Amino acid sequence: MDDTFGDEGSGSEDDEKESEAPSFYEKDCILFVIDARQAMLAEPAPGEPPPLTQALRAVAATMRKRVLAGDGDQVGVMLFGTREKSAPEGLQSFDHTFVLLPMAEPHAAVIEKMQNVAAGDLSEFGHMEEGGEPLVIESVLWQISMLFAHAKPKPGARK
């Protein structure tokens, strides 16, 4: 019987390869998916901004932190429950989904756009009417899937 199998002190090349840490591509793709239906515009309390505005402000703050960190992560923003539909060029758009910002590295102009939208420029996408046609969640999920499929670097494909 051969005792070399399982011998920890053999020093073979395979042992050296296993001890090396894999090299990862340390960039993330973050997609904010925000409900933009009419109910998100209701003020929760007097003087407080509506939930949609709060969410958009949080996205702008996150983008600002990503830019300052200089890590090169990609960030995108998709709204659902909108009257209009929009998708990046070359991608199919689905009813009641609006890609406000496609996946890309955030920069000053993108952050400014987010701040303007949060400040009240909501006419670009509109909102679904209360009691109107139902929101089809499958459309939202398909749009998310397509955005990640076309992101560069590919999420989950760390190198």
N, C-alpha and C positions, 0 to 999 in steps of 0.2 A: 504494500500500500504506500502511495506517495504522500509524504507529510508536507510537501511544499504548498499544497493547496490550503489556503486559509492562513498561511504563515504571515503574520503581521510585519515581520522584520525583513521581508524579501526585498524591499526597495525597488520594485519594478516601476516601469514607466506609467502603468495604469494607476498605481497608488499616487504618483505625483500629479497626474491629470485630475484625479478626484479631489485632491486637496486644494487645487486652484479654484478661486472664486470665479464664477462666470462674470463676464463683462456685460453690464447692463446699460442700456440707453436710458438715462434717467430723466425722461421727459414725459409729461402727462398730457392727456387730452381730456379736457373738462367741458361737458356740455350742460349748461343750465337749461332746464325745461320748466317753463313757468306758465301757470294757468293765467290766461288773460280774459276770462269770461267776465261779463258785466258785474257779477258779485264781487270780483276782486277790486272793484273801484269804490266800494262802499267804505266810508270811514269807520274804523272800529270804535273810535271814541272821538269826541270833539277835539279838534286841533291835531290829531294824529293823521299821518298820511295813510292813504289806502294800502292794503297789502301788496298790490301790484307795484306801486311806487317803492315800497320798502324792499321788495325783492329785487327790483332793478337797481336800487342804490347799493344793495349788498353785492350784486354782480360787479358794479363799477368799482367798489372797494376791493373786491377780490382781484380784479384785473390790475388795479393800481399796485397791489402787493406783488403780483406776479411780475410786473414790469420792474419794480424796484429790486426784486430778488434776482432778476436777470437770468432766470432759469430756462427760458425758451419754451415753456409749456404752451400748449394750444388751448384756447378757450373759445367756446361758441355759445350762442344764446338762441333758443327756440321757444316761441310762444305757441300755446295751443288754446283753442277756444276763441280764435280770431274770426272776424268776418272775412278778411282777405286771406289769400294763401300765397306763399312765396317759398322758393327754395333756391339754393345757389345754382348758377348756370351749369347745365349738364345733368342736373338731378331732377327727378320728378317731384312735383309739388302735390300735396294732399290737402283736401278740404280742411279748413279750420286750423291749419298749421302755418306758422309764419317764422321763417328763419331770419331773425333780426341780425345776427352776426354769424357768418359761417366760421368753422373751426380755423383759427389762425392765431399766431402769436399776438397778444395784445400790445397796442401802442397808444400814444397820446390821442390820436384822432378817434380811435375806437372807444376809448374811455370817455372822451368828450361826447360822442354820440350817445353812449349809454346814459350819461348824466343828463343830456337834453331830453331823452325819452323819459327818464325818471322824473324830470321836472314838468312833464305834462304834454309832450309831443306824442300823443297816443293815436293821432289820426291816421298814421301810416298803415296801421293794421286793423283797426276797428275791433269790435267785440261781438260775439254771438248774441243774438237777441234772446232774452228770457222767454222760455216756452216755445222757442223756434225749433228748428231741426236739431236732433240729438248729436252730441259729439261722439264720433266713432273713435274709440281709443286705439283700435288697430291702426288707423291712419297715423296717429301720433307715434306709435311704436315703429311703424315702417319708416317714417321720416327720420327718427332717431337712428335706426339701423343704417340707413343710407348715409347719414352724416358721418357716422363713425367709419363706415366702409371706405369713404373717400377722404378721410383725414390723413395728413402726413405729419409726423410719422404715424404709422399704424398703431392704434392703441393695443396693448397686449403683446405687441411684437417687440419686446425689449431686446436689445442687442448687447 
